[in-house]
Amino acid sequence: MARKKASKAKAAPRRAGPVVKASSFPMRVSGTSNQGDINVTYTKLVRTFGEPTIKAGPEDIGAKEAVEWHIQFPDGTLATIYDYKESPLYEAEEPISQAKLTTYLRRNRDWSIGGSSKHAATLVRKALDGQPLPTKQRAPAKGRAAKPTVKKGRRSLREQARCLRNCLRGHT
């Protein structure tokens, strides 16, 4: 009898799913800047990344963002998603109703993506499209050296201790 070859089914690509969720507490995202924009509903953002990390209330007059997600991808890339100066809170002169804020969030489709590189925007778009995400740490871009751990002009603790010992001994 002749054997039949087993057909090899292609494995389904890994979905972003529960691997990528917004942090439930604010992360250190200082130093990030706008890396792109997306046109997507609030509901899809919540389905993909979970509830926002920061959510302004109706009494937060002048808030530049009504909601903001802080996301760390499996490869270590940090990203933020926010509605910069789009909410009714930004131009409000008095507190707005919760219903007005909720209606705004349901209707808004203009979101900004923040990060330290365009790679953050790429990963946000991939996660929203359900595409597989990288799991390994990214290497520095070609031509760019990794940032030094000690800033120029500053001494490490070991150097400071050595200098102090020499000063106490009378050496300079």
C-alpha positions in Angstrom: 0.0 0.0 0.0 1.2 3.5 -0.8 1.4 6.0 2.0 -0.3 9.3 1.6 1.8 12.3 2.5 0.4 14.3 5.4 -0.5 17.8 4.3 1.3 20.4 6.3 -1.1 23.1 7.5 0.4 26.5 8.0 0.4 27.7 11.6 -1.9 30.6 12.2 0.0 33.8 13.0 0.2 34.7 16.6 -2.3 37.4 17.5 -1.5 40.4 19.7 -4.3 39.4 22.0 -3.5 39.4 25.7 0.2 39.7 25.2 -0.1 43.4 24.7 -2.0 45.3 27.3 -1.8 48.8 28.6 -0.2 49.2 32.0 -2.8 49.7 34.7 -0.5 52.3 36.3 1.4 55.1 34.6 4.9 54.1 33.3 7.9 56.3 32.8 7.1 57.6 29.3 8.9 60.9 29.5 11.0 61.6 26.5 8.5 60.2 24.1 7.1 62.2 21.3 4.5 61.9 18.5 5.4 59.2 16.1 2.2 59.0 14.1 -1.5 59.0 14.1 -4.2 56.4 13.8 -7.9 56.4 12.8 -9.6 53.9 15.1 -12.5 53.7 17.5 -12.1 53.9 21.3 -13.8 50.5 21.5 -11.2 48.8 19.3 -8.4 50.4 21.4 -10.0 49.0 24.6 -10.4 45.6 23.0 -6.8 45.5 21.9 -5.0 47.2 24.8 -7.5 47.1 27.7 -8.7 50.1 29.7 -6.7 53.3 29.4 -3.9 53.9 31.9 -4.9 57.5 32.5 -8.5 58.7 32.2 -9.5 62.3 32.9 -12.8 63.1 34.6 -15.4 65.6 33.5 -14.0 68.1 36.1 -10.5 68.1 34.6 -10.9 71.4 32.8 -8.1 72.1 30.3 -6.8 68.6 30.2 -4.9 68.0 27.0 -5.8 64.3 26.9 -9.0 62.7 28.0 -7.5 59.2 27.9 -4.0 57.8 27.5 -2.6 54.2 27.2 1.0 53.4 28.3 2.0 50.2 26.5 5.2 48.1 26.7 5.5 45.6 23.9 7.2 42.2 24.3 10.4 43.5 22.7 10.6 46.3 25.3 9.4 49.1 23.0 7.3 51.7 24.9 4.4 53.4 23.2 1.6 55.8 24.2 -1.8 56.3 22.6 -3.6 59.6 23.4 -6.1 62.2 22.1 -4.0 65.3 22.1 -6.1 68.5 22.4 -9.1 66.8 20.9 -11.3 66.3 23.9 -14.0 68.8 25.0 -12.1 69.1 28.3 -9.3 71.1 26.5 -11.4 74.1 25.7 -13.9 73.8 28.5 -14.3 76.7 30.9 -16.4 74.7 33.4 -16.8 71.0 34.2 -18.5 69.0 31.5 -21.0 66.2 32.0 -19.9 62.6 32.1 -22.4 61.9 29.2 -20.6 64.5 27.0 -17.2 63.0 27.7 -18.5 59.4 27.1 -20.1 60.6 23.8 -16.8 62.2 22.7 -14.9 59.0 23.4 -17.4 56.9 21.5 -17.2 59.2 18.4 -13.5 60.1 18.4 -11.4 58.3 15.8 -8.3 60.6 15.8 -5.5 59.3 18.1 -1.9 60.1 18.4 0.9 57.5 18.9 3.8 58.4 21.1 7.1 56.7 21.4 10.9 57.2 21.1 11.0 55.9 17.5 8.7 55.2 14.5 8.9 51.5 15.6 6.4 52.3 18.4 3.8 53.4 15.9 4.5 50.4 13.7 3.9 48.0 16.7 0.7 49.8 17.7 -0.6 49.4 14.1 0.4 45.7 14.0 -1.3 45.0 17.4 -4.5 46.7 16.1 -4.4 44.7 12.9 -3.8 41.4 14.9 -0.4 40.8 13.3 2.4 38.9 15.1 4.7 41.1 17.3 8.4 40.7 17.8 9.3 39.1 21.1 13.1 39.8 21.2 14.7 43.0 22.4 15.6 45.3 19.6 19.3 46.0 18.9 20.3 49.7 18.4 19.9 50.9 14.9 22.9 50.7 12.6 25.2 53.6 13.0 23.9 54.4 16.4 25.8 53.3 19.4 24.0 52.3 22.5 23.7 55.1 25.1 26.5 55.0 27.7 25.5 54.1 31.2 27.5 57.0 32.7 27.0 60.5 31.3 30.0 62.4 30.1 31.5 64.5 32.8 30.1 62.4 35.7 32.2 59.9 37.7 31.0 56.5 38.6 30.6 55.6 42.2 33.8 53.6 42.1 35.7 56.6 40.7 34.1 58.9 43.3 35.2 56.5 46.1 38.7 56.3 44.8 39.0 60.1 44.5 37.7 60.5 48.0 40.2 58.0 49.4 43.1 59.8 47.6 41.9 63.2 48.9 41.8 61.8 52.5 45.4 60.5 52.0 46.6 63.9 50.8 46.8 63.0 47.2 45.1 64.9 44.4 
